[in-house]
Amino acid sequence: MEKQVKWWKNALVYQVYPLSFMDSNQDGYGDLKGITSQLDYLKNLGVDVIWLSPVYESPMDDNGYDIKNYLAIDPIFGNMEDMKNLIFQTHQKKMRLIMDLVVNHTSDEHHWFLESKSSKDNPYRDYYVWRDEPSTIGSVFGGSAWEYDEVTDSYYFHLFSKKQPDLNWDNPVLREKIYAIVNFWLDMGIDGFRLDVIDLIGKDIDRHILSDGPHLNERLQELYDQCFRGRDIMTVGEMPGLSLERAAAITSGENPLLDMIFQFSHISLDEVPGQGKWALKKLDLIEFKNVFEKLQHLMYNHGWNSLFLANHDQPRAVSRYGSTLYRMESAKMLATVLYGMQGTPYVYQGEEIGMTGVRFDNIDQYKDIETKNIYQILTHQGIPHEKVMEAIYAKGRDNSRTPFQWNDSKNAGFSEGNPWLDVNPNYLEINAKKDLSNPNGVYAYFKKLFQIRKSNPVFLEGRFIPFMKENEKIFAYYREDDQDKVLIIGSFSDEKMKLEIPFEQFELLISNDESVEIKNHMEIPPYYACILRIGEK
Ligand code: TEU
């Protein structure tokens, strides 16, 4: 009997950051109706699944990752009818939709927390983590992870902002409440979830174990049994602290705990180890290649991988790994090497038109809580404004959150109103209308690349074999199965590079510069990328 391939293995997932995608009512905030109006844009790219960052009711301290009511849509985004309509229209177009599930913490304005903090014997007290004394654990967004609350003279735990108290997953009553929420949305017809920082739900705070804690597997198992089992859905867990090996283990087996994981080993390589994201280090391509090679080998026939370079927390891939001087070339090159690998491909909104990071002069133009906090902390430490801004330009989360650049009209066609975050001034040059009108645009390239992926099974199941492993500027590898062999090549160099193609027979499947003739001894231009089929098919 032929092995049945799970649909999400061959799906293209597109992340929409609702605040910044499309504003339908001109209030400056993107919304659900705006997303619904652009479904054809996504369908035409080849998108199978839309992942929606949170749209639940929220005070927006962390742009919706601080939820006040899990069962309501925030008025900024519309209402429940708009949500149902988005799900319906997405399904009509034969796409699916997954939501973001943020259950490590809630907003401090969630009624559970308001009850919890009101007195020590309130029935909701144990929904959150309270201690008489703080420990040394720090918040991801800077400062202590403990906040004093005078009502009960105790401290609550918040790994993110102080408006995001952590839920107490040790409490079985709380867990039941969460499962009911998950089932509410699945019963409404959504097709799965991206689970925010889900590596944290097994933590043991008193022993300072946060990611991948002692209870992680049992909690994921319970969630699976109570909510996911038997449903035709996909799940992807964001697990910033998980090892490659554990990511493979959690996603393997007949009924994996999660279908795939966002694992961050490749993401942290441009940081000074152990010093956090703001301590910048030049990326060593060899290290980068090694992480991917390890991941590809670990996941081969054992677990499943997600392929991503960007999301709403990460800088724009072109600015980070490519070159804004060779913007279109490097956007295409990065897509080629990333999506040539085994795993489910993820595109973050704007990546498909080569959007870049932003450099605002004034710190007040930044809206991200993490960026604002770190600016205060670092400048108070005496680090000069310019130096802090350089780190923010490189790593700040607003780089990827500026409004989507649809065209060259006012506010890039995102909104007639005042955008909640300024549009990147380069929208006159970089926008979807311009890119789509160019047959050699980034969008057209992404589209073709995804068509090639889907129509050649070697991309789904083929083995990963590195090529030019020791080269510090070229990322190249084969994918090979019993029937087929392809060679994927991408140059990370802003200079010409020499390349040896050790085959007589090959067919060019795609390249980002068609004027380049493929020969045994060849020279490739900066940021060149191509995929060759080896031999004759
Ligand atoms: O992010 C979790 C996380 O640990 C990081 O991605 C982190 O936000 C980033 O590295 C900070 O530099 C998730 C969400 O994706 C993020 O937007 C939220 O702020 C965070 O959880 C809290 O919900």
Residues whose N, C-alpha, C, O or C-beta is under 5 A from the ligand:
A	BS01	TEU	D62 Y65 F160 D196 V197 P240 D313
